[in-house]
Amino acid sequence: MLEVSGLAWGVTIGAVVLLLALDLIVAALKPHRVGFREAVLWSVFYIAVAVLFGVVFWSYAGSQFGIEYFSGYIVEKSLSVDNLFVFVIIMTTFAVPEEHQHKVLTFGIVLALIMRGIFIAVGATLLNAFSFMFLVFGLLLLYTAVQLFRHRDEDPDVEDNAVVKGARRLFPISDEYHGGKLFAKVDGKRLATPLFIVLVAIGGIDLLFALDSIPAVFGVTSEAYIVFAANAFALLGLRALFFLVKGLLDRLVYLSTGLSIILAFIGVKLILHWLHVDISPSVPEIPTTLSLGVIVGILAIVTVASLIKTRNDPSQKAHAGSLRASRKAPGAVGASEQERDR
C-alpha cells in the first residue's frame, strides 16, 4: 500500500492550484484567440509537467506505483479527448466568442477537478470499506461501455442536460454576451449571460464524465493519491489540447468505439479483481503492465484507423458518443434561437 504524507498531498494540491491560477490569470488579464503555436507550447508544457511528476514519483515510490500512475494518466488523457468533443459542441451551440473560450475552458477544468476530487474521496472510501465496490464499479463501466458503443455515432444533447435546464429555470438569460461577464444589467434587470449557461453546461457534462472516469482509473490503481494526480495532470492540459486538436477531432471517427472497448476492458479487470479477492485466489487478475499495453494499443489502432478512414472518405465526421439516445438527430449541435432565449 502506498504511504503518502500530508506534506506530499499538500505540495501536490498546491502545485495543481498554482497551475490553475496561472491559467486563470492569463485568461482574465488578456482575453484573446489562442493560436496554434501558443496551444502547442502550453500542451508541451503540461505534458512535460505530468511526465516529470511521473518520473519523480517513480523514483520515490517504485516501479509498480510509477506504472500505475502513467497507466492512470493515459486512461484519463484518452477519456479527456472525449470531453473535447463535448466542449466543441457546447462552444458551437452557444456561439462562444473565441476570445472567451480560454476562460470558459479554464473554469470548466476547475469545476471538473473539484467534482472529481469529491468522487475520488468517496470512491476510495467505499473501496477501502467494501471490496464488493470493485464489482459495482466494474459493472458500471461495462454498462457505460455498452451504451457508448450503441450511441457512438451520436452527440450528447447539451440543452437536455438536467443542470442546464435547472439553470434556465432559475435565472433569466440575456440574448447577448456582455464581454466576459457572467451577469449583467439589461434595462435595469440583472440577467445571467450566455457565458454563465456555458459554464453550467460544461460543469454538468464534467459531472457525467467524472462518473465514468473515476471508476476507470480505479481500475488501474486503488491508490487515491495516484487517482488524483492522474486526473489533475490530465485535466490541466485539457485547455491547451482543445485549441491544439479541435480541428482534428472531426477525423477521429473511431474514438468513441475505442473508448468503449477500453472502458469494457477496465470493467472486466475490476470484476476479476473482485473475484480474486472475495471469491477465490485462483481467479486470474490482469497485470497493470498488460493494461497499459492494451490501452496504448487500442488508442493507437483507433487513431490510425480513423485517419485512414477519413482520408479515404472525407465526408465521414466523428461524434462524441452519448450514453443515451439523443432527442436531436445524430450530429446536430445547434440550439435554436428560440431555445436559447427562453
ABEGO torsion letter per residue (X at the ends): XBBBBAAAAAAAAAAAAAAAAAAAAAAAABBBBBBAAAAAAAAAAAAAAAAAAAAAAAAAAEAAAAAAAAAAAAAAAAAAAAAAAAAAAAAAAAGBBAAAAAAAAAAAAAAAAAAAAAAAAAAAAAAAABAAAAAAAAAAAAAAAAAAAAAAABBBBAAABAAAAAAAAABBBBABBBEABABBBBGGBBBBBAAAAAAAAAAAAAAAAAAAAAAAAAAABABAAAAAAAAAAAAAAAAAAAAAAAAAAAABAAAAAAAAAAAAAAAAAAAAAAAAAAABAABBBBBAAAAAAAAAAAAAAAAAAAAAAAAABAABBBBAEBABBBABBBGBABBBAAAAAX
